[in-house]
Amino acid sequence: SRSRRATEKLERAENLESLLGYEGAGATAHYRAFWQLLGHDWGFTTRQFRPPPDPINAMLSLGYTLLHNHVYAFISVVGLDPYCGYFHQPKHGHAALASDLMEEFRQIIVDGYVLSVINNNRVRPEDFEQTNKGIRFTKEALDRFLTGYYGRMQQTFQHPTRNEKTTYLRCIELQVRHLARVVTGEDPVYKPFIVKSKNMWTVRQ
């Protein structure tokens, strides 16, 4: 697949510029596959934001913002600088490290949640309205989306590498603390959070 080929190229990247180029190619392939999994696309063709032009991009943007806030909070608690990242470039007011660390959770938490609410018909086109800042949830629909999102963050499952039940929220904390130990030399190398899952959604024809 295109995403697998992009992943293989990442290991051969010679500098940050080429690494980010491969990451962009992988993201394009990912959202193409994401579109295929949608039961209803509602105008979605690829990832677009500022402003989001369709309901699915609006949900992705909101979900990524919520996730970024969770990661930022744990980074601050652990004592790392959320504005000093590795891959995302430092920009005024941008918490680059939070953007770095949220990458390994985007698909499993936010993309998976958006696919779930779409394919299980828990949101409808009338749950959105056009504003001068793009497509937005109505108040009632926003409350339902947030309730479901925070419920997903607290769902328990078997951690892929630790012998314990955990939640996504706890996994984010564990990864931030793991990075802190890598920085101090207590852990030798950073290992990302990876969950392998198969046939979770039906591909849209």
C-alpha positions in Angstrom: 0.0 0.0 0.0 1.0 3.6 -0.4 1.1 4.2 3.4 3.3 1.1 3.9 5.7 2.3 1.2 5.9 5.7 2.8 6.6 4.1 6.2 9.4 2.1 4.8 11.0 5.2 3.3 10.9 7.0 6.7 13.7 4.7 7.9 15.9 5.8 5.0 15.3 9.6 5.4 18.6 11.4 5.5 17.4 14.7 7.1 14.3 16.3 8.6 13.2 17.8 5.3 13.0 14.4 3.6 11.4 12.9 6.6 8.6 15.4 6.6 8.1 14.9 2.9 7.6 11.1 3.4 5.3 11.9 6.3 3.2 14.1 4.0 3.0 11.3 1.5 1.9 8.9 4.2 -0.8 11.3 5.4 -2.2 11.6 1.9 -2.4 7.8 1.6 -3.9 7.5 5.1 -6.8 9.9 4.3 -7.4 8.2 1.0 -7.9 4.9 3.0 -10.0 6.8 5.6 -12.3 8.0 2.9 -12.8 4.4 1.7 -13.9 3.4 5.2 -16.6 6.1 5.5 -20.2 4.9 5.3 -21.1 8.5 4.2 -18.5 11.0 2.9 -20.6 14.2 3.2 -18.3 16.0 0.8 -15.1 14.7 2.3 -12.3 14.0 -0.2 -9.1 14.7 1.8 -7.9 16.5 5.0 -8.7 20.2 4.9 -8.9 22.8 7.7 -8.8 26.5 8.5 -11.7 26.5 7.9 -13.1 22.9 7.6 -15.2 22.7 4.4 -17.3 19.7 5.4 -18.7 17.9 8.5 -16.1 15.2 8.6 -13.2 17.6 8.4 -14.9 19.6 11.1 -15.0 16.5 13.4 -11.4 15.6 12.7 -10.3 19.2 13.5 -12.2 19.2 16.8 -11.0 15.8 17.7 -7.3 16.7 17.0 -7.7 19.8 19.1 -9.0 17.9 22.0 -6.3 15.3 21.7 -3.6 18.0 21.4 -4.9 19.5 24.6 -4.7 16.2 26.5 -1.1 15.6 25.3 -0.1 19.2 26.2 -1.5 18.8 29.7 0.5 15.6 30.4 3.7 17.2 29.0 3.3 20.1 31.4 2.6 17.8 34.3 5.7 15.7 33.6 7.9 18.9 33.3 8.9 18.8 29.7 8.6 22.0 27.5 5.6 21.5 25.2 7.0 24.1 22.8 10.3 22.3 22.2 9.6 19.6 19.7 11.5 17.1 17.5 9.7 17.1 14.2 7.2 19.9 14.2 8.9 23.2 13.6 8.8 25.8 16.4 6.4 28.6 15.7 5.1 31.4 17.9 2.4 30.0 20.2 2.6 26.4 18.8 3.2 23.6 21.2 5.5 21.6 18.9 6.2 18.7 21.3 2.5 18.2 21.9 2.0 18.0 18.1 4.8 15.4 17.9 3.5 13.1 20.6 -0.1 13.3 19.5 0.8 11.7 16.1 0.8 8.2 17.4 -2.7 8.6 18.8 -4.4 10.5 16.0 -5.6 7.5 14.0 -6.6 5.1 16.8 -8.4 7.8 18.9 -9.7 10.5 16.7 -10.0 9.0 13.3 -11.4 5.8 14.8 -14.0 7.8 16.8 -15.1 9.8 13.7 -15.5 6.6 11.7 -17.5 5.1 14.4 -20.0 8.0 14.8 -20.4 8.3 11.0 -20.8 4.6 10.2 -23.1 4.0 13.2 -25.3 7.0 12.2 -24.7 8.8 15.5 -24.3 12.1 13.7 -26.4 13.4 10.8 -26.0 16.2 8.3 -28.5 18.4 10.2 -26.1 18.3 13.2 -23.9 20.8 11.4 -24.3 24.5 10.4 -22.3 26.7 8.0 -20.6 29.7 9.7 -18.1 32.3 8.7 -15.4 30.0 10.2 -16.5 26.9 8.3 -18.7 24.0 9.1 -19.5 23.7 12.8 -21.6 21.5 15.1 -24.9 22.7 16.4 -24.9 23.1 20.2 -26.8 19.8 21.0 -24.7 17.8 18.5 -21.5 19.2 19.9 -22.5 18.1 23.4 -23.1 14.5 22.1 -19.8 14.4 20.2 -17.9 15.6 23.3 -19.6 13.0 25.5 -18.7 10.2 23.1 -15.1 11.4 22.8 -14.4 11.6 26.5 -16.1 8.2 26.9 -13.7 6.8 24.3 -10.8 8.2 26.2 -11.9 6.4 29.3 -12.6 3.0 27.7 -10.5 0.2 29.1 -8.5 -2.3 26.9 -5.4 -4.5 27.2 -2.3 -2.5 26.8 -0.3 -3.8 23.8 3.0 -4.1 25.6 2.2 -3.8 29.4 0.5 -6.6 31.3 -2.4 -4.4 32.4 -5.8 -2.9 31.5 -5.5 0.7 30.6 -7.3 3.6 28.9 -6.3 5.9 26.0 -5.9 8.8 28.5 -3.5 6.6 30.6 -1.6 5.6 27.5 -0.9 9.2 26.6 0.4 9.8 30.1 2.6 6.7 29.9 4.1 7.8 26.5 4.9 11.3 27.8 6.6 9.8 30.9 8.5 7.3 28.7 9.8 10.2 26.6 10.9 12.0 29.8 12.9 8.9 30.8 14.5 8.8 27.3 15.5 12.4 27.7 17.1 11.7 31.1 18.8 8.5 29.8 16.7 6.1 32.0 15.2 4.5 28.9 17.5 3.9 25.9 15.2 4.6 23.0 11.7 6.0 22.4 9.1 3.3 21.5 5.8 4.7 20.1 2.4 3.4 21.1 1.2 1.0 18.4 -2.0 -0.9 18.4 -2.5 -3.5 15.6 -6.1 -4.1 14.6 -7.7 -5.8 11.7 -11.1 -5.6 10.0 -12.5 -2.9 12.4 -14.6 -1.2 9.7 -16.1 -2.2 6.4 -14.5 -0.6 3.4 -16.9 1.6 1.4 -17.3 0.6 -2.2 
